[in-house]
């Protein structure tokens, strides 16, 4: 069954949460443009067709087709996804360093997605746990991955309010404060 209204409500709720988070981490204007491609025909139609409400419709599309056309469209147009930041270097696909502003948007995206899909089961470790479960570090540029993982850990350990204030002050990779056992 196709669920265009439910899908519209879900992606819009997600987008609005990302916008709020974007202001909290200092990229408010950028957040206003978050995930607009989800309203394009390719992404919206497949999202409505494979809608579940409890996880990304891209998962159901992958099960049905063996790949997700919506995801391929999305990751190629949205710089907050680490998959966008891949290039052919010395003949091999390799991750490249993400600009901090897109890494911040990626953080906001992860937090918002966790809250939208997990609802009452969300807690401060949800986004961190998902990041680790998917072994995301393996696929990201080492430095970008380490920073994003650290931010998610800050949220897990100190809570959103404290962590987001700290993250807002970070404008470059050199602004990161590292614990002695987590040197960058």
VMD Tcl script that builds the backbone (N, CA, C; Angstrom):
set m [mol new atoms 552]
animate dup $m
set s [atomselect $m all]
$s set {name element resname resid chain x y z} {
  {N N UNK 1 A 0.833 -1.183 0.000}
  {CA C UNK 1 A 0.000 0.000 0.000}
  {C C UNK 1 A 0.884 1.255 0.000}
  {N N UNK 2 A 0.482 2.249 -0.722}
  {CA C UNK 2 A 1.237 3.497 -0.832}
  {C C UNK 2 A 0.729 4.487 0.227}
  {N N UNK 3 A 1.666 5.140 0.919}
  {CA C UNK 3 A 1.315 6.051 2.016}
  {C C UNK 3 A 1.893 7.453 1.808}
  {N N UNK 4 A 1.397 8.215 0.837}
  {CA C UNK 4 A 1.987 9.535 0.573}
  {C C UNK 4 A 1.800 10.527 1.727}
  {N N UNK 5 A 0.671 10.505 2.387}
  {CA C UNK 5 A 0.438 11.473 3.470}
  {C C UNK 5 A 1.304 11.139 4.674}
  {N N UNK 6 A 1.315 9.872 5.064}
  {CA C UNK 6 A 2.159 9.466 6.201}
  {C C UNK 6 A 3.632 9.752 5.916}
  {N N UNK 7 A 4.057 9.446 4.696}
  {CA C UNK 7 A 5.456 9.707 4.335}
  {C C UNK 7 A 5.749 11.207 4.376}
  {N N UNK 8 A 4.852 12.004 3.845}
  {CA C UNK 8 A 5.027 13.454 3.872}
  {C C UNK 8 A 5.157 13.959 5.311}
  {N N UNK 9 A 4.291 13.484 6.187}
  {CA C UNK 9 A 4.334 13.898 7.597}
  {C C UNK 9 A 5.662 13.481 8.231}
  {N N UNK 10 A 6.105 12.267 7.968}
  {CA C UNK 10 A 7.360 11.773 8.557}
  {C C UNK 10 A 8.563 12.581 8.088}
  {N N UNK 11 A 8.696 12.791 6.779}
  {CA C UNK 11 A 9.881 13.518 6.294}
  {C C UNK 11 A 9.835 14.988 6.714}
  {N N UNK 12 A 8.643 15.530 6.838}
  {CA C UNK 12 A 8.524 16.925 7.262}
  {C C UNK 12 A 8.852 17.058 8.751}
  {N N UNK 13 A 8.382 16.135 9.564}
  {CA C UNK 13 A 8.741 16.141 11.000}
  {C C UNK 13 A 10.260 16.032 11.149}
  {N N UNK 14 A 10.856 15.126 10.397}
  {CA C UNK 14 A 12.314 14.945 10.434}
  {C C UNK 14 A 13.020 16.245 10.051}
  {N N UNK 15 A 12.593 16.817 8.960}
  {CA C UNK 15 A 13.214 18.042 8.453}
  {C C UNK 15 A 13.119 19.177 9.472}
  {N N UNK 16 A 11.980 19.323 10.103}
  {CA C UNK 16 A 11.807 20.381 11.099}
  {C C UNK 16 A 12.686 20.163 12.326}
  {N N UNK 17 A 12.880 18.911 12.710}
  {CA C UNK 17 A 13.795 18.619 13.821}
  {C C UNK 17 A 15.234 18.965 13.431}
  {N N UNK 18 A 15.619 18.639 12.206}
  {CA C UNK 18 A 16.969 18.968 11.736}
  {C C UNK 18 A 17.165 20.483 11.741}
  {N N UNK 19 A 16.159 21.213 11.302}
  {CA C UNK 19 A 16.252 22.677 11.284}
  {C C UNK 19 A 16.490 23.202 12.698}
  {N N UNK 20 A 15.728 22.696 13.662}
  {CA C UNK 20 A 15.919 23.143 15.058}
  {C C UNK 20 A 17.320 22.823 15.554}
  {N N UNK 21 A 17.772 21.609 15.290}
  {CA C UNK 21 A 19.131 21.223 15.698}
  {C C UNK 21 A 20.186 22.083 14.996}
  {N N UNK 22 A 19.943 22.405 13.740}
  {CA C UNK 22 A 20.911 23.202 12.970}
  {C C UNK 22 A 21.148 24.561 13.620}
  {N N UNK 23 A 20.102 25.171 14.114}
  {CA C UNK 23 A 20.271 26.443 14.817}
  {C C UNK 23 A 21.071 26.251 16.099}
  {N N UNK 24 A 20.875 25.130 16.753}
  {CA C UNK 24 A 21.588 24.868 18.016}
  {C C UNK 24 A 23.078 24.627 17.812}
  {N N UNK 25 A 23.469 24.157 16.613}
  {CA C UNK 25 A 24.900 23.911 16.358}
  {C C UNK 25 A 25.530 24.989 15.474}
  {N N UNK 26 A 24.783 26.059 15.194}
  {CA C UNK 26 A 25.362 27.195 14.488}
  {C C UNK 26 A 25.311 27.162 12.979}
  {N N UNK 27 A 24.455 26.318 12.407}
  {CA C UNK 27 A 24.318 26.266 10.938}
  {C C UNK 27 A 22.845 26.440 10.537}
  {N N UNK 28 A 22.168 27.336 11.230}
  {CA C UNK 28 A 20.726 27.504 11.045}
  {C C UNK 28 A 20.281 27.720 9.623}
  {N N UNK 29 A 20.898 28.634 8.921}
  {CA C UNK 29 A 20.495 28.925 7.539}
  {C C UNK 29 A 20.638 27.682 6.669}
  {N N UNK 30 A 21.729 26.970 6.844}
  {CA C UNK 30 A 21.961 25.732 6.091}
  {C C UNK 30 A 20.861 24.710 6.375}
  {N N UNK 31 A 20.441 24.626 7.621}
  {CA C UNK 31 A 19.402 23.675 8.005}
  {C C UNK 31 A 18.078 23.909 7.311}
  {N N UNK 32 A 17.813 25.149 6.918}
  {CA C UNK 32 A 16.556 25.456 6.229}
  {C C UNK 32 A 16.429 24.720 4.894}
  {N N UNK 33 A 17.561 24.303 4.323}
  {CA C UNK 33 A 17.560 23.623 3.026}
  {C C UNK 33 A 17.736 22.114 3.154}
  {N N UNK 34 A 17.731 21.625 4.388}
  {CA C UNK 34 A 17.982 20.202 4.633}
  {C C UNK 34 A 16.943 19.318 3.946}
  {N N UNK 35 A 17.434 18.311 3.240}
  {CA C UNK 35 A 16.625 17.234 2.660}
  {C C UNK 35 A 15.496 17.679 1.735}
  {N N UNK 36 A 15.638 18.794 1.079}
  {CA C UNK 36 A 14.592 19.210 0.141}
  {C C UNK 36 A 14.414 18.202 -0.993}
  {N N UNK 37 A 15.468 17.448 -1.309}
  {CA C UNK 37 A 15.355 16.451 -2.380}
  {C C UNK 37 A 14.366 15.339 -2.024}
  {N N UNK 38 A 14.042 15.174 -0.748}
  {CA C UNK 38 A 13.068 14.140 -0.362}
  {C C UNK 38 A 11.674 14.441 -0.912}
  {N N UNK 39 A 11.452 15.670 -1.329}
  {CA C UNK 39 A 10.159 16.047 -1.907}
  {C C UNK 39 A 10.163 15.912 -3.439}
  {N N UNK 40 A 11.308 15.539 -4.009}
  {CA C UNK 40 A 11.383 15.308 -5.456}
  {C C UNK 40 A 10.628 14.020 -5.796}
  {N N UNK 41 A 10.240 13.875 -7.051}
  {CA C UNK 41 A 9.452 12.712 -7.449}
  {C C UNK 41 A 10.160 11.397 -7.115}
  {N N UNK 42 A 11.413 11.266 -7.493}
  {CA C UNK 42 A 12.147 10.011 -7.292}
  {C C UNK 42 A 12.165 9.596 -5.828}
  {N N UNK 43 A 12.499 10.512 -4.969}
  {CA C UNK 43 A 12.606 10.181 -3.552}
  {C C UNK 43 A 11.241 10.077 -2.883}
  {N N UNK 44 A 10.354 11.003 -3.196}
  {CA C UNK 44 A 9.061 11.002 -2.523}
  {C C UNK 44 A 8.223 9.785 -2.900}
  {N N UNK 45 A 8.132 9.500 -4.188}
  {CA C UNK 45 A 7.301 8.383 -4.631}
  {C C UNK 45 A 7.790 7.065 -4.039}
  {N N UNK 46 A 9.112 6.824 -4.080}
  {CA C UNK 46 A 9.642 5.586 -3.518}
  {C C UNK 46 A 9.481 5.552 -2.008}
  {N N UNK 47 A 9.614 6.709 -1.361}
  {CA C UNK 47 A 9.392 6.780 0.079}
  {C C UNK 47 A 7.963 6.439 0.452}
  {N N UNK 48 A 7.001 6.941 -0.323}
  {CA C UNK 48 A 5.584 6.655 -0.062}
  {C C UNK 48 A 5.263 5.182 -0.355}
  {N N UNK 49 A 5.847 4.671 -1.411}
  {CA C UNK 49 A 5.591 3.286 -1.815}
  {C C UNK 49 A 6.155 2.282 -0.811}
  {N N UNK 50 A 7.325 2.583 -0.239}
  {CA C UNK 50 A 7.997 1.642 0.663}
  {C C UNK 50 A 7.942 2.096 2.125}
  {N N UNK 51 A 7.010 2.957 2.443}
  {CA C UNK 51 A 6.867 3.531 3.773}
  {C C UNK 51 A 6.633 2.464 4.844}
  {N N UNK 52 A 7.300 2.636 5.998}
  {CA C UNK 52 A 7.041 1.760 7.147}
  {C C UNK 52 A 6.655 2.561 8.385}
  {N N UNK 53 A 7.240 3.760 8.513}
  {CA C UNK 53 A 6.966 4.600 9.672}
  {C C UNK 53 A 7.883 4.377 10.846}
  {N N UNK 54 A 8.601 3.261 10.856}
  {CA C UNK 54 A 9.490 2.970 11.990}
  {C C UNK 54 A 10.962 2.891 11.593}
  {N N UNK 55 A 11.229 2.962 10.311}
  {CA C UNK 55 A 12.595 3.044 9.793}
  {C C UNK 55 A 12.521 3.566 8.368}
  {N N UNK 56 A 13.676 3.880 7.813}
  {CA C UNK 56 A 13.732 4.481 6.484}
  {C C UNK 56 A 13.074 3.591 5.433}
  {N N UNK 57 A 12.246 4.164 4.557}
  {CA C UNK 57 A 11.650 3.379 3.472}
  {C C UNK 57 A 12.707 2.838 2.502}
  {N N UNK 58 A 13.904 3.425 2.540}
  {CA C UNK 58 A 14.975 2.926 1.678}
  {C C UNK 58 A 15.292 1.454 1.975}
  {N N UNK 59 A 15.130 1.046 3.235}
  {CA C UNK 59 A 15.381 -0.353 3.612}
  {C C UNK 59 A 14.394 -1.283 2.903}
  {N N UNK 60 A 13.135 -0.916 2.877}
  {CA C UNK 60 A 12.130 -1.739 2.187}
  {C C UNK 60 A 12.349 -1.736 0.678}
  {N N UNK 61 A 12.762 -0.591 0.149}
  {CA C UNK 61 A 13.050 -0.534 -1.290}
  {C C UNK 61 A 14.217 -1.451 -1.637}
  {N N UNK 62 A 15.234 -1.486 -0.772}
  {CA C UNK 62 A 16.376 -2.385 -0.992}
  {C C UNK 62 A 15.937 -3.852 -0.974}
  {N N UNK 63 A 15.060 -4.182 -0.040}
  {CA C UNK 63 A 14.566 -5.570 0.040}
  {C C UNK 63 A 13.800 -5.948 -1.230}
  {N N UNK 64 A 13.019 -5.017 -1.751}
  {CA C UNK 64 A 12.191 -5.295 -2.927}
  {C C UNK 64 A 12.992 -5.313 -4.230}
  {N N UNK 65 A 13.948 -4.378 -4.365}
  {CA C UNK 65 A 14.657 -4.209 -5.632}
  {C C UNK 65 A 16.108 -4.687 -5.626}
  {N N UNK 66 A 16.660 -4.794 -4.430}
  {CA C UNK 66 A 18.079 -5.116 -4.336}
  {C C UNK 66 A 18.938 -3.864 -4.234}
  {N N UNK 67 A 18.325 -2.712 -4.317}
  {CA C UNK 67 A 18.992 -1.413 -4.191}
  {C C UNK 67 A 17.911 -0.372 -3.936}
  {N N UNK 68 A 18.342 0.826 -3.544}
  {CA C UNK 68 A 17.373 1.895 -3.320}
  {C C UNK 68 A 17.669 3.050 -4.272}
  {N N UNK 69 A 16.812 3.222 -5.238}
  {CA C UNK 69 A 16.926 4.325 -6.179}
  {C C UNK 69 A 16.794 5.663 -5.446}
  {N N UNK 70 A 15.883 5.713 -4.469}
  {CA C UNK 70 A 15.688 6.948 -3.695}
  {C C UNK 70 A 16.970 7.323 -2.952}
  {N N UNK 71 A 17.636 6.327 -2.337}
  {CA C UNK 71 A 18.867 6.604 -1.599}
  {C C UNK 71 A 19.981 7.083 -2.542}
  {N N UNK 72 A 20.113 6.425 -3.689}
  {CA C UNK 72 A 21.160 6.839 -4.629}
  {C C UNK 72 A 20.928 8.276 -5.089}
  {N N UNK 73 A 19.673 8.629 -5.318}
  {CA C UNK 73 A 19.329 9.997 -5.688}
  {C C UNK 73 A 19.662 10.944 -4.539}
  {N N UNK 74 A 19.285 10.559 -3.334}
  {CA C UNK 74 A 19.441 11.419 -2.151}
  {C C UNK 74 A 20.908 11.678 -1.793}
  {N N UNK 75 A 21.699 10.637 -1.701}
  {CA C UNK 75 A 23.094 10.801 -1.249}
  {C C UNK 75 A 23.935 11.596 -2.238}
  {N N UNK 76 A 23.541 11.622 -3.476}
  {CA C UNK 76 A 24.281 12.373 -4.480}
  {C C UNK 76 A 23.935 13.855 -4.517}
  {N N UNK 77 A 22.928 14.260 -3.745}
  {CA C UNK 77 A 22.475 15.652 -3.756}
  {C C UNK 77 A 22.555 16.334 -2.398}
  {N N UNK 78 A 22.932 15.587 -1.387}
  {CA C UNK 78 A 22.913 16.113 -0.026}
  {C C UNK 78 A 24.272 15.923 0.643}
  {N N UNK 79 A 24.960 17.030 0.825}
  {CA C UNK 79 A 26.346 16.998 1.288}
  {C C UNK 79 A 26.506 16.619 2.756}
  {N N UNK 80 A 25.419 16.466 3.477}
  {CA C UNK 80 A 25.526 16.046 4.875}
  {C C UNK 80 A 25.674 14.532 5.001}
  {N N UNK 81 A 25.637 13.811 3.904}
  {CA C UNK 81 A 25.856 12.368 3.927}
  {C C UNK 81 A 27.309 12.071 3.579}
  {N N UNK 82 A 27.954 11.272 4.416}
  {CA C UNK 82 A 29.368 10.978 4.176}
  {C C UNK 82 A 29.572 10.289 2.839}
  {N N UNK 83 A 28.570 9.592 2.343}
  {CA C UNK 83 A 28.688 8.913 1.056}
  {C C UNK 83 A 28.876 9.905 -0.094}
  {N N UNK 84 A 28.388 11.104 0.075}
  {CA C UNK 84 A 28.597 12.163 -0.925}
  {C C UNK 84 A 30.083 12.465 -1.055}
  {N N UNK 85 A 30.800 12.396 0.057}
  {CA C UNK 85 A 32.209 12.778 0.136}
  {C C UNK 85 A 33.118 11.590 -0.159}
  {N N UNK 86 A 32.971 11.058 -1.372}
  {CA C UNK 86 A 33.780 9.953 -1.861}
  {C C UNK 86 A 34.277 10.341 -3.247}
  {N N UNK 87 A 35.531 10.031 -3.502}
  {CA C UNK 87 A 36.087 10.355 -4.815}
  {C C UNK 87 A 37.014 9.219 -5.252}
  {N N UNK 88 A 37.361 9.219 -6.533}
  {CA C UNK 88 A 38.310 8.235 -7.045}
  {C C UNK 88 A 39.702 8.851 -6.913}
  {N N UNK 89 A 40.497 8.242 -6.055}
  {CA C UNK 89 A 41.853 8.717 -5.792}
  {C C UNK 89 A 42.797 7.550 -6.049}
  {N N UNK 90 A 43.765 7.773 -6.919}
  {CA C UNK 90 A 44.726 6.727 -7.300}
  {C C UNK 90 A 43.996 5.458 -7.768}
  {N N UNK 91 A 42.873 5.642 -8.478}
  {CA C UNK 91 A 42.154 4.525 -9.058}
  {C C UNK 91 A 41.177 3.813 -8.133}
  {N N UNK 92 A 41.023 4.294 -6.895}
  {CA C UNK 92 A 40.133 3.649 -5.936}
  {C C UNK 92 A 39.156 4.651 -5.338}
  {N N UNK 93 A 37.930 4.185 -5.073}
  {CA C UNK 93 A 36.980 5.032 -4.362}
  {C C UNK 93 A 37.447 5.174 -2.928}
  {N N UNK 94 A 37.571 6.433 -2.486}
  {CA C UNK 94 A 38.048 6.700 -1.133}
  {C C UNK 94 A 37.253 7.845 -0.517}
  {N N UNK 95 A 37.036 7.766 0.794}
  {CA C UNK 95 A 36.355 8.878 1.472}
  {C C UNK 95 A 37.279 10.082 1.563}
  {N N UNK 96 A 36.685 11.272 1.481}
  {CA C UNK 96 A 37.451 12.511 1.642}
  {C C UNK 96 A 36.887 13.271 2.846}
  {N N UNK 97 A 37.676 14.181 3.381}
  {CA C UNK 97 A 37.323 14.945 4.570}
  {C C UNK 97 A 36.075 15.795 4.315}
  {N N UNK 98 A 35.092 15.659 5.181}
  {CA C UNK 98 A 33.861 16.448 5.072}
  {C C UNK 98 A 34.079 17.817 5.704}
  {N N UNK 99 A 33.632 18.887 5.085}
  {CA C UNK 99 A 33.665 20.185 5.754}
  {C C UNK 99 A 32.839 20.134 7.045}
  {N N UNK 100 A 33.300 20.830 8.058}
  {CA C UNK 100 A 32.651 20.807 9.376}
  {C C UNK 100 A 31.163 21.154 9.296}
  {N N UNK 101 A 30.798 22.121 8.448}
  {CA C UNK 101 A 29.386 22.508 8.394}
  {C C UNK 101 A 28.495 21.359 7.932}
  {N N UNK 102 A 28.992 20.489 7.069}
  {CA C UNK 102 A 28.192 19.341 6.636}
  {C C UNK 102 A 28.248 18.212 7.667}
  {N N UNK 103 A 29.346 18.127 8.391}
  {CA C UNK 103 A 29.439 17.157 9.475}
  {C C UNK 103 A 28.446 17.517 10.581}
  {N N UNK 104 A 28.311 18.813 10.846}
  {CA C UNK 104 A 27.307 19.262 11.823}
  {C C UNK 104 A 25.896 18.915 11.349}
  {N N UNK 105 A 25.630 19.124 10.070}
  {CA C UNK 105 A 24.306 18.788 9.538}
  {C C UNK 105 A 24.073 17.281 9.606}
  {N N UNK 106 A 25.117 16.502 9.379}
  {CA C UNK 106 A 25.016 15.051 9.497}
  {C C UNK 106 A 24.645 14.650 10.924}
  {N N UNK 107 A 25.254 15.309 11.886}
  {CA C UNK 107 A 24.915 15.069 13.288}
  {C C UNK 107 A 23.434 15.376 13.540}
  {N N UNK 108 A 22.991 16.525 13.082}
  {CA C UNK 108 A 21.584 16.926 13.251}
  {C C UNK 108 A 20.653 15.920 12.592}
  {N N UNK 109 A 21.033 15.445 11.416}
  {CA C UNK 109 A 20.254 14.468 10.666}
  {C C UNK 109 A 20.124 13.173 11.457}
  {N N UNK 110 A 21.211 12.710 12.034}
  {CA C UNK 110 A 21.207 11.468 12.806}
  {C C UNK 110 A 20.343 11.586 14.058}
  {N N UNK 111 A 20.461 12.712 14.743}
  {CA C UNK 111 A 19.656 12.915 15.943}
  {C C UNK 111 A 18.169 12.952 15.595}
  {N N UNK 112 A 17.843 13.713 14.562}
  {CA C UNK 112 A 16.439 13.846 14.155}
  {C C UNK 112 A 15.865 12.514 13.689}
  {N N UNK 113 A 16.614 11.768 12.897}
  {CA C UNK 113 A 16.134 10.469 12.416}
  {C C UNK 113 A 15.910 9.515 13.583}
  {N N UNK 114 A 16.814 9.516 14.532}
  {CA C UNK 114 A 16.654 8.651 15.711}
  {C C UNK 114 A 15.383 9.008 16.465}
  {N N UNK 115 A 15.140 10.296 16.649}
  {CA C UNK 115 A 13.941 10.725 17.380}
  {C C UNK 115 A 12.657 10.409 16.616}
  {N N UNK 116 A 12.668 10.626 15.313}
  {CA C UNK 116 A 11.460 10.390 14.508}
  {C C UNK 116 A 11.126 8.905 14.452}
  {N N UNK 117 A 12.119 8.063 14.224}
  {CA C UNK 117 A 11.833 6.634 14.070}
  {C C UNK 117 A 11.711 5.882 15.396}
  {N N UNK 118 A 12.476 6.267 16.394}
  {CA C UNK 118 A 12.424 5.551 17.678}
  {C C UNK 118 A 11.334 6.068 18.610}
  {N N UNK 119 A 10.907 7.290 18.380}
  {CA C UNK 119 A 9.857 7.936 19.178}
  {C C UNK 119 A 10.145 7.816 20.667}
  {N N UNK 120 A 9.289 7.143 21.414}
  {CA C UNK 120 A 9.438 7.046 22.876}
  {C C UNK 120 A 10.641 6.197 23.299}
  {N N UNK 121 A 11.166 5.407 22.395}
  {CA C UNK 121 A 12.323 4.572 22.725}
  {C C UNK 121 A 13.653 5.308 22.545}
  {N N UNK 122 A 13.588 6.561 22.095}
  {CA C UNK 122 A 14.807 7.361 21.914}
  {C C UNK 122 A 15.424 7.678 23.276}
  {N N UNK 123 A 16.756 7.628 23.307}
  {CA C UNK 123 A 17.490 8.111 24.472}
  {C C UNK 123 A 18.789 8.747 23.985}
  {N N UNK 124 A 19.547 9.318 24.879}
  {CA C UNK 124 A 20.726 10.083 24.477}
  {C C UNK 124 A 21.804 9.242 23.806}
  {N N UNK 125 A 21.731 7.930 23.907}
  {CA C UNK 125 A 22.726 7.088 23.243}
  {C C UNK 125 A 22.237 6.511 21.916}
  {N N UNK 126 A 20.995 6.769 21.539}
  {CA C UNK 126 A 20.410 6.146 20.338}
  {C C UNK 126 A 21.197 6.415 19.064}
  {N N UNK 127 A 21.526 7.668 18.782}
  {CA C UNK 127 A 22.252 7.997 17.540}
  {C C UNK 127 A 23.663 7.422 17.565}
  {N N UNK 128 A 24.308 7.482 18.728}
  {CA C UNK 128 A 25.656 6.898 18.873}
  {C C UNK 128 A 25.593 5.384 18.644}
  {N N UNK 129 A 24.643 4.720 19.258}
  {CA C UNK 129 A 24.526 3.267 19.131}
  {C C UNK 129 A 24.291 2.859 17.678}
  {N N UNK 130 A 23.446 3.604 16.961}
  {CA C UNK 130 A 23.178 3.309 15.551}
  {C C UNK 130 A 24.441 3.502 14.713}
  {N N UNK 131 A 25.163 4.582 14.983}
  {CA C UNK 131 A 26.416 4.874 14.290}
  {C C UNK 131 A 27.396 3.711 14.453}
  {N N UNK 132 A 27.527 3.228 15.681}
  {CA C UNK 132 A 28.462 2.142 15.964}
  {C C UNK 132 A 27.964 0.810 15.394}
  {N N UNK 133 A 26.678 0.560 15.490}
  {CA C UNK 133 A 26.084 -0.679 14.981}
  {C C UNK 133 A 26.307 -0.824 13.479}
  {N N UNK 134 A 26.192 0.292 12.758}
  {CA C UNK 134 A 26.356 0.265 11.300}
  {C C UNK 134 A 27.826 0.302 10.875}
  {N N UNK 135 A 28.734 0.373 11.857}
  {CA C UNK 135 A 30.175 0.400 11.577}
  {C C UNK 135 A 30.527 1.545 10.625}
  {N N UNK 136 A 29.912 2.683 10.858}
  {CA C UNK 136 A 30.032 3.832 9.968}
  {C C UNK 136 A 31.475 4.323 9.834}
  {N N UNK 137 A 32.241 4.253 10.909}
  {CA C UNK 137 A 33.634 4.719 10.870}
  {C C UNK 137 A 34.435 4.064 9.751}
  {N N UNK 138 A 34.118 2.839 9.464}
  {CA C UNK 138 A 34.827 2.065 8.442}
  {C C UNK 138 A 34.721 2.707 7.050}
  {N N UNK 139 A 33.632 3.455 6.832}
  {CA C UNK 139 A 33.352 3.982 5.502}
  {C C UNK 139 A 33.616 5.474 5.342}
  {N N UNK 140 A 33.850 6.163 6.448}
  {CA C UNK 140 A 34.064 7.611 6.420}
  {C C UNK 140 A 35.546 7.940 6.386}
  {N N UNK 141 A 35.851 9.168 5.989}
  {CA C UNK 141 A 37.211 9.677 6.154}
  {C C UNK 141 A 37.542 9.561 7.635}
  {N N UNK 142 A 38.733 9.127 7.946}
  {CA C UNK 142 A 39.098 8.838 9.332}
  {C C UNK 142 A 38.847 10.013 10.277}
  {N N UNK 143 A 39.262 11.194 9.860}
  {CA C UNK 143 A 39.126 12.360 10.748}
  {C C UNK 143 A 37.663 12.784 10.895}
  {N N UNK 144 A 36.925 12.806 9.790}
  {CA C UNK 144 A 35.496 13.146 9.851}
  {C C UNK 144 A 34.756 12.155 10.736}
  {N N UNK 145 A 35.029 10.889 10.560}
  {CA C UNK 145 A 34.372 9.855 11.346}
  {C C UNK 145 A 34.669 9.965 12.824}
  {N N UNK 146 A 35.912 10.259 13.134}
  {CA C UNK 146 A 36.303 10.368 14.542}
  {C C UNK 146 A 35.623 11.565 15.216}
  {N N UNK 147 A 35.512 12.668 14.485}
  {CA C UNK 147 A 34.837 13.846 15.038}
  {C C UNK 147 A 33.353 13.561 15.243}
  {N N UNK 148 A 32.688 12.998 14.249}
  {CA C UNK 148 A 31.258 12.704 14.373}
  {C C UNK 148 A 31.003 11.720 15.513}
  {N N UNK 149 A 31.834 10.695 15.611}
  {CA C UNK 149 A 31.686 9.732 16.693}
  {C C UNK 149 A 31.865 10.413 18.051}
  {N N UNK 150 A 32.823 11.317 18.145}
  {CA C UNK 150 A 33.068 12.037 19.388}
  {C C UNK 150 A 31.863 12.897 19.762}
  {N N UNK 151 A 31.291 13.601 18.792}
  {CA C UNK 151 A 30.109 14.425 19.056}
  {C C UNK 151 A 28.951 13.572 19.559}
  {N N UNK 152 A 28.739 12.423 18.916}
  {CA C UNK 152 A 27.662 11.519 19.340}
  {C C UNK 152 A 27.924 10.986 20.746}
  {N N UNK 153 A 29.176 10.749 21.056}
  {CA C UNK 153 A 29.555 10.296 22.401}
  {C C UNK 153 A 29.319 11.395 23.435}
  {N N UNK 154 A 29.617 12.642 23.063}
  {CA C UNK 154 A 29.333 13.772 23.961}
  {C C UNK 154 A 27.841 13.822 24.288}
  {N N UNK 155 A 27.011 13.635 23.271}
  {CA C UNK 155 A 25.561 13.651 23.475}
  {C C UNK 155 A 25.150 12.498 24.381}
  {N N UNK 156 A 25.705 11.334 24.133}
  {CA C UNK 156 A 25.394 10.157 24.946}
  {C C UNK 156 A 25.768 10.386 26.409}
  {N N UNK 157 A 26.940 10.975 26.635}
  {CA C UNK 157 A 27.466 11.093 27.997}
  {C C UNK 157 A 27.025 12.365 28.727}
  {N N UNK 158 A 26.932 13.487 28.016}
  {CA C UNK 158 A 26.632 14.769 28.671}
  {C C UNK 158 A 25.215 15.265 28.404}
  {N N UNK 159 A 24.540 14.660 27.441}
  {CA C UNK 159 A 23.207 15.105 27.058}
  {C C UNK 159 A 23.264 16.112 25.912}
  {N N UNK 160 A 22.141 16.252 25.232}
  {CA C UNK 160 A 22.068 17.114 24.047}
  {C C UNK 160 A 22.416 18.564 24.330}
  {N N UNK 161 A 21.804 19.132 25.332}
  {CA C UNK 161 A 21.967 20.561 25.582}
  {C C UNK 161 A 23.444 20.936 25.761}
  {N N UNK 162 A 24.136 20.236 26.625}
  {CA C UNK 162 A 25.546 20.509 26.892}
  {C C UNK 162 A 26.397 20.250 25.660}
  {N N UNK 163 A 26.180 19.101 25.019}
  {CA C UNK 163 A 26.988 18.723 23.855}
  {C C UNK 163 A 26.786 19.679 22.680}
  {N N UNK 164 A 25.545 20.057 22.407}
  {CA C UNK 164 A 25.272 20.927 21.259}
  {C C UNK 164 A 25.862 22.325 21.452}
  {N N UNK 165 A 25.876 22.812 22.677}
  {CA C UNK 165 A 26.527 24.108 22.953}
  {C C UNK 165 A 28.020 24.023 22.653}
  {N N UNK 166 A 28.616 22.928 23.028}
  {CA C UNK 166 A 30.049 22.709 22.794}
  {C C UNK 166 A 30.328 22.586 21.277}
  {N N UNK 167 A 29.480 21.861 20.583}
  {CA C UNK 167 A 29.640 21.641 19.142}
  {C C UNK 167 A 29.443 22.945 18.370}
  {N N UNK 168 A 28.548 23.794 18.833}
  {CA C UNK 168 A 28.286 25.068 18.155}
  {C C UNK 168 A 29.557 25.910 18.047}
  {N N UNK 169 A 30.433 25.820 19.030}
  {CA C UNK 169 A 31.675 26.608 19.050}
  {C C UNK 169 A 32.713 26.107 18.057}
  {N N UNK 170 A 32.540 24.907 17.547}
  {CA C UNK 170 A 33.519 24.301 16.644}
  {C C UNK 170 A 33.272 24.790 15.218}
  {N N UNK 171 A 34.268 25.442 14.652}
  {CA C UNK 171 A 34.150 25.978 13.285}
  {C C UNK 171 A 35.073 25.244 12.309}
  {N N UNK 172 A 36.139 24.633 12.837}
  {CA C UNK 172 A 37.098 23.887 12.008}
  {C C UNK 172 A 37.501 22.626 12.762}
  {N N UNK 173 A 38.147 21.723 12.078}
  {CA C UNK 173 A 38.640 20.511 12.726}
  {C C UNK 173 A 39.647 20.856 13.826}
  {N N UNK 174 A 40.393 21.924 13.641}
  {CA C UNK 174 A 41.391 22.314 14.640}
  {C C UNK 174 A 40.769 22.812 15.940}
  {N N UNK 175 A 39.472 23.145 15.916}
  {CA C UNK 175 A 38.787 23.611 17.119}
  {C C UNK 175 A 38.373 22.474 18.050}
  {N N UNK 176 A 38.508 21.232 17.604}
  {CA C UNK 176 A 38.101 20.091 18.424}
  {C C UNK 176 A 38.991 19.972 19.651}
  {N N UNK 177 A 38.335 19.728 20.777}
  {CA C UNK 177 A 39.045 19.430 22.017}
  {C C UNK 177 A 39.021 17.920 22.183}
  {N N UNK 178 A 40.171 17.338 22.384}
  {CA C UNK 178 A 40.251 15.886 22.509}
  {C C UNK 178 A 40.643 15.502 23.914}
  {N N UNK 179 A 40.040 14.434 24.406}
  {CA C UNK 179 A 40.468 13.858 25.682}
  {C C UNK 179 A 41.813 13.193 25.447}
  {N N UNK 180 A 42.584 12.984 26.500}
  {CA C UNK 180 A 43.906 12.386 26.377}
  {C C UNK 180 A 43.849 11.002 25.718}
  {N N UNK 181 A 42.820 10.228 26.018}
  {CA C UNK 181 A 42.715 8.885 25.428}
  {C C UNK 181 A 41.976 8.882 24.098}
  {N N UNK 182 A 41.607 10.043 23.573}
  {CA C UNK 182 A 40.887 10.139 22.306}
  {C C UNK 182 A 41.535 11.222 21.446}
  {N N UNK 183 A 42.832 11.149 21.301}
  {CA C UNK 183 A 43.569 12.160 20.532}
  {C C UNK 183 A 43.162 12.153 19.077}
  {N N UNK 184 A 43.040 13.350 18.498}
  {CA C UNK 184 A 42.638 13.480 17.091}
  {C C UNK 184 A 43.749 13.735 16.270}
}
mol reanalyze $m
mol bondsrecalc $m
mol representation Tube
mol addrep $m
